[in-house]
Amino acid sequence: MDPVSRERRDEGGIPRVRREITAPPGATAREERWPGANDAKAEKLRGRSLQRRAGAQGLQLRHSEYGYALINSAREPVADRSDMTLDEVESWLDRPDVPA
């Protein structure tokens, strides 16, 4: 190593320490869980697709801790349900007689 680069490191700037971050005790390992991430992404994309389809029919798709709900223009849940799954929402949107 030449003396110039050694002097540059010791010029007195902010010292940097490179360490690997470890997980806290009891936590899962640092490796990413790709299958879980892919499932979450697929569900998110499906929800957005159903949201666009609902909007085309004059409805809103809303999500809560209980599940999904289709909301009509009077701001009421379709079929008085606010605990639907994405499969149920899709089946409602596929119906030709969905009330708007």
C-alpha positions in Angstrom: 0.0 0.0 0.0 1.4 3.4 -0.9 1.7 6.1 1.8 -0.8 8.4 0.1 -3.8 6.1 0.5 -2.8 5.4 4.1 -2.6 9.2 4.9 -6.1 9.7 3.3 -7.6 7.2 5.7 -6.1 8.9 8.7 -7.0 12.5 7.8 -9.4 12.8 10.7 -12.8 12.4 9.1 -15.7 10.4 10.6 -14.4 7.0 11.5 -16.3 4.1 9.8 -16.6 0.7 11.1 -18.0 -2.0 9.0 -19.7 -4.8 10.9 -22.3 -7.3 10.0 -25.6 -6.6 11.7 -26.8 -9.5 13.8 -30.4 -10.4 14.6 -31.6 -9.9 18.2 -31.9 -12.9 20.4 -35.0 -14.9 19.6 -35.5 -13.3 16.2 -35.5 -15.2 12.9 -32.3 -15.5 10.8 -31.2 -12.7 8.5 -31.9 -14.6 5.3 -34.9 -13.3 3.4 -37.9 -15.5 3.0 -38.6 -15.4 -0.8 -41.7 -17.7 -0.8 -43.4 -15.5 1.8 -42.5 -12.3 -0.1 -43.7 -13.7 -3.4 -47.1 -14.7 -1.8 -47.5 -11.3 -0.2 -46.7 -9.6 -3.6 -49.2 -11.8 -5.5 -51.9 -11.0 -2.9 -51.2 -7.3 -3.2 -51.3 -7.4 -7.0 -54.5 -9.4 -7.0 -56.1 -6.9 -4.6 -55.2 -4.0 -6.8 -56.5 -5.8 -9.8 -59.8 -6.4 -8.1 -59.9 -2.8 -6.9 -59.7 -1.6 -10.5 -62.4 -4.1 -11.6 -64.6 -2.9 -8.7 -64.0 0.8 -9.7 -65.1 0.0 -13.3 -68.4 -1.2 -11.9 -68.9 1.8 -9.6 -67.8 0.1 -6.4 -64.9 0.5 -4.0 -62.8 -2.3 -2.6 -61.8 -1.7 1.0 -59.7 -3.7 3.4 -59.8 -4.0 7.2 -58.6 -6.4 9.8 -61.8 -8.4 9.3 -61.4 -8.8 5.5 -62.5 -7.1 2.3 -65.7 -5.2 1.5 -67.3 -3.9 -1.7 -68.8 -0.4 -1.0 -71.4 1.0 -3.3 -72.1 4.6 -4.3 -74.3 5.1 -1.2 -71.3 4.1 0.9 -72.9 0.9 2.1 -71.3 -2.6 2.0 -72.6 -4.8 -0.8 -74.7 -7.6 0.7 -73.9 -6.1 4.2 -70.6 -7.9 4.2 -67.3 -6.5 5.4 -65.5 -9.8 6.0 -65.0 -11.2 2.4 -62.0 -12.9 1.1 -60.4 -12.0 -2.2 -62.0 -15.1 -3.7 -65.4 -14.0 -2.6 -64.8 -10.5 -3.9 -63.8 -11.9 -7.2 -67.0 -14.0 -7.4 -69.1 -11.0 -6.6 -67.4 -9.0 -9.3 -68.0 -11.8 -11.8 -71.7 -11.7 -11.3 -73.7 -9.9 -13.9 -76.2 -8.6 -11.4 -73.8 -6.8 -8.9 -75.7 -3.9 -7.4 -73.9 -0.6 -7.8 
